[in-house]
Amino acid sequence: MNSAFPHEQIDADVCVVGGGMAGLCAAMASARNGARTVLVHDRPVLGGNASSEVRMWICGAHGEDNKETGLLEEIQLEHCYRNPGGNWSIWDSILYEKAAFQPNLRLLLNATCLDAETSGGRIQCIRAWQLTSQTRFIIAASQYIDCSGDSVLAPPTGADVRSGREASHEFDEDIQPSRADRKTMGNSILIQLRRTDDPQTYIPPVWAYRFDKPEDFPFRMNGVNGTNFWWIELGGIHDTIHDSEYLRDELLKCAYGIWDYIKNRAPQRDEAATWALEWIGSVPGKRENRRYMGPHVLTQNDIRAGGQFDDIVAYGGWTMDDHHPAGLLYPGRPTIFHPAPSPYGIPLRCLHSRNIRNLFFAGRNISVTHAALSSTRVMCTTSILGQAAGTAAALEAAGAFSPDAVRAALRGAGALLETGALTDA
Ligand SMILES: Cc1cc2nc3c(=O)[nH]c(=O)nc-3n(C[C@H](O)[C@H](O)[C@H](O)COP(=O)(O)OP(=O)(O)OC[C@H]3O[C@@H](n4cnc5c(N)ncnc54)[C@H](O)[C@@H]3O)c2cc1C
């Protein structure tokens, strides 16, 4: 990078990389626990897959009486009050103000973490580049939380990670394949539609793929209403990081081609006659790539057993929703919903690195197997994980860290409820 660019050094207690729901909640929790916090996020809007750039809805624990609380609930209540129509810009603005006007928190938008320096098993600093201001940042913190989803701090720090599917015998997980492989769940571009009063025509771009028959979408196409097209998915048989630009191009060809099919050739095209294309995403949402390894690796069997740990700091409760790696190219069902109890406990031991001492993580990159990730990845769960990691990192920076202290702080913030099913072990 050209040294003529201006640079700024920031000293902080906690540095969070990535401002999806996990990173936002981690940064808010850290700042509210008294730590001088920096949030480095490479997009102009917060929320990651839940932002207006990707538009995925936030899901969590199943069950009538189950609801994630804490910071996520604070955000969602504000959203219900101020944004009953579900406008995406208002949603973005709510996430923005939670970070931008939070005391103790410095928000760096459009800033990409590029590198890190490590010595003695600790991260000394990270480097970031802010595209809009052409400024280099060097951020030295006591603690780091990687919420980038892609575990961007792993390559420069040597933190232990794994990716792909474990062999079923490794952790005795019966939903994993018999042999380990590098396959993951894929990336997706979403489509949003608008109902109008008049017939709407659609002419596809010449570069869109052409689909002609229902058999092109087995188990996927159920009309224009009631889907956000999450199944426009590719990349699990590629590398969802290094091939992501290629995958974006392919997903765009599929998305425009699918709308062309619905409007112009599908058996249900009459039903779609007055529907217009409102939006097609340009930033594919990612589901899976590198997972950090912590002192414990959460497995399918931990989930099935209800997650009985003495250092529970978060709860999951989504089914194990394991997408086929080939996505749209797979002619069978695009996902299998393997049952999981709701709620189940997730321990603090899955949120910090086993070999880099000042590295926490939260989001889809925590220490879980592929099978367990298929449940823990939903964003109510990742938000709670973020709040837990941010709280833990702030306490560690203040020299007050212990699993009990983290749990007490989370209970105080309303994020950790004890239930009859999940009592202390
Ligand atoms: C199409 C699709 C459908 C899904 N359906 C659902 C659903 O219905 N409900 C649900 O709850 N979940 C759903 N999921 C899963 C969920 O969206 C993800 O698991 C979740 O977003 C992971 O959260 P995260 O905060 O770890 O990552 P992300 O949401 O990906 O956020 C990470 C952020 O970090 C930023 N970042 C990355 N690298 C850097 C860097 N170097 N420097 C700075 N910032 C960086 C990224 O821009 C990104 O915004 C779906 C996922 C996809 C792709």
The ligand as an SDF file (V2000), in Angstrom:
LIG
                    3D

 53 58  0  0  0  0  0  0  0  0999 V2000
  -29.2000  -16.2810    1.5290 C   0  0  0  0  0  0  0  0  0  0  0  0
  -29.0600  -16.5460    2.9860 C   0  0  0  0  0  0  0  0  0  0  0  0
  -30.1930  -16.8620    3.6890 C   0  0  0  0  0  0  0  0  0  0  0  0
  -30.1380  -16.9720    5.0740 C   0  0  0  0  0  0  0  0  0  0  0  0
  -31.2900  -17.1310    5.7530 N   0  0  0  0  0  0  0  0  0  0  0  0
  -31.2980  -16.7790    7.0610 C   0  0  0  0  0  0  0  0  0  0  0  0
  -32.5150  -16.5010    7.7260 C   0  0  0  0  0  0  0  0  0  0  0  0
  -33.6120  -16.6350    7.1870 O   0  0  0  0  0  0  0  0  0  0  0  0
  -32.4420  -16.0740    9.0090 N   0  0  0  0  0  0  0  0  0  0  0  0
  -31.2540  -15.9490    9.6710 C   0  0  0  0  0  0  0  0  0  0  0  0
  -31.2340  -15.5220   10.8190 O   0  0  0  0  0  0  0  0  0  0  0  0
  -30.0830  -16.2550    9.0690 N   0  0  0  0  0  0  0  0  0  0  0  0
  -30.0830  -16.6330    7.7710 C   0  0  0  0  0  0  0  0  0  0  0  0
  -28.9110  -16.8880    7.1230 N   0  0  0  0  0  0  0  0  0  0  0  0
  -27.6550  -17.0170    7.8800 C   0  0  0  0  0  0  0  0  0  0  0  0
  -27.1130  -15.7010    8.3630 C   0  0  0  0  0  0  0  0  0  0  0  0
  -27.4520  -14.6590    7.4960 O   0  0  0  0  0  0  0  0  0  0  0  0
  -25.5870  -15.7490    8.5360 C   0  0  0  0  0  0  0  0  0  0  0  0
  -25.1770  -16.9060    9.1650 O   0  0  0  0  0  0  0  0  0  0  0  0
  -25.1960  -14.5450    9.3910 C   0  0  0  0  0  0  0  0  0  0  0  0
  -25.3380  -13.3780    8.6210 O   0  0  0  0  0  0  0  0  0  0  0  0
  -23.8440  -14.6220    9.9500 C   0  0  0  0  0  0  0  0  0  0  0  0
  -23.6650  -13.4670   10.7230 O   0  0  0  0  0  0  0  0  0  0  0  0
  -22.2590  -12.7800   10.8490 P   0  0  0  0  0  0  0  0  0  0  0  0
  -22.4630  -11.5280   11.6290 O   0  0  0  0  0  0  0  0  0  0  0  0
  -21.2850  -13.7860   11.3140 O   0  0  0  0  0  0  0  0  0  0  0  0
  -21.8350  -12.4610    9.3600 O   0  0  0  0  0  0  0  0  0  0  0  0
  -22.3330  -11.4170    8.2860 P   0  0  0  0  0  0  0  0  0  0  0  0
  -23.7870  -11.1690    8.3800 O   0  0  0  0  0  0  0  0  0  0  0  0
  -21.8130  -11.9520    6.9780 O   0  0  0  0  0  0  0  0  0  0  0  0
  -21.5650  -10.0860    8.6890 O   0  0  0  0  0  0  0  0  0  0  0  0
  -20.1760   -9.9890    8.6260 C   0  0  0  0  0  0  0  0  0  0  0  0
  -19.8240   -8.6020    8.1210 C   0  0  0  0  0  0  0  0  0  0  0  0
  -18.4080   -8.4310    8.1990 O   0  0  0  0  0  0  0  0  0  0  0  0
  -17.9940   -7.6660    7.1220 C   0  0  0  0  0  0  0  0  0  0  0  0
  -16.5850   -7.9650    6.8250 N   0  0  0  0  0  0  0  0  0  0  0  0
  -16.1050   -9.0690    6.2160 C   0  0  0  0  0  0  0  0  0  0  0  0
  -14.7760   -8.9830    6.0600 N   0  0  0  0  0  0  0  0  0  0  0  0
  -14.4050   -7.7980    6.6030 C   0  0  0  0  0  0  0  0  0  0  0  0
  -13.1490   -7.1320    6.7260 C   0  0  0  0  0  0  0  0  0  0  0  0
  -12.0160   -7.6820    6.2570 N   0  0  0  0  0  0  0  0  0  0  0  0
  -13.1150   -5.9150    7.3050 N   0  0  0  0  0  0  0  0  0  0  0  0
  -14.2670   -5.3370    7.7710 C   0  0  0  0  0  0  0  0  0  0  0  0
  -15.4760   -5.9250    7.6670 N   0  0  0  0  0  0  0  0  0  0  0  0
  -15.5500   -7.1500    7.0920 C   0  0  0  0  0  0  0  0  0  0  0  0
  -18.9060   -8.0870    5.9770 C   0  0  0  0  0  0  0  0  0  0  0  0
  -19.0750   -7.0630    5.0180 O   0  0  0  0  0  0  0  0  0  0  0  0
  -20.2120   -8.4060    6.6770 C   0  0  0  0  0  0  0  0  0  0  0  0
  -21.1330   -7.3400    6.5630 O   0  0  0  0  0  0  0  0  0  0  0  0
  -28.9010  -16.8690    5.7300 C   0  0  0  0  0  0  0  0  0  0  0  0
  -27.7220  -16.6750    5.0080 C   0  0  0  0  0  0  0  0  0  0  0  0
  -27.8060  -16.5090    3.6410 C   0  0  0  0  0  0  0  0  0  0  0  0
  -26.5550  -16.2480    2.8730 C   0  0  0  0  0  0  0  0  0  0  0  0
  1  2  1  0
  2  3  1  0
  2 52  2  0
  3  4  2  0
  4  5  1  0
  4 50  1  0
  5  6  2  0
  6  7  1  0
  6 13  1  0
  7  8  2  0
  7  9  1  0
  9 10  1  0
 10 11  2  0
 10 12  1  0
 12 13  2  0
 13 14  1  0
 14 15  1  0
 14 50  1  0
 15 16  1  0
 16 17  1  0
 16 18  1  0
 18 19  1  0
 18 20  1  0
 20 21  1  0
 20 22  1  0
 22 23  1  0
 23 24  1  0
 24 25  2  0
 24 26  1  0
 24 27  1  0
 27 28  1  0
 28 29  2  0
 28 30  1  0
 28 31  1  0
 31 32  1  0
 32 33  1  0
 33 34  1  0
 33 48  1  0
 34 35  1  0
 35 36  1  0
 35 46  1  0
 36 37  1  0
 36 45  1  0
 37 38  2  0
 38 39  1  0
 39 40  1  0
 39 45  2  0
 40 41  1  0
 40 42  2  0
 42 43  1  0
 43 44  2  0
 44 45  1  0
 46 47  1  0
 46 48  1  0
 48 49  1  0
 50 51  2  0
 51 52  1  0
 52 53  1  0
M  END
$$$$
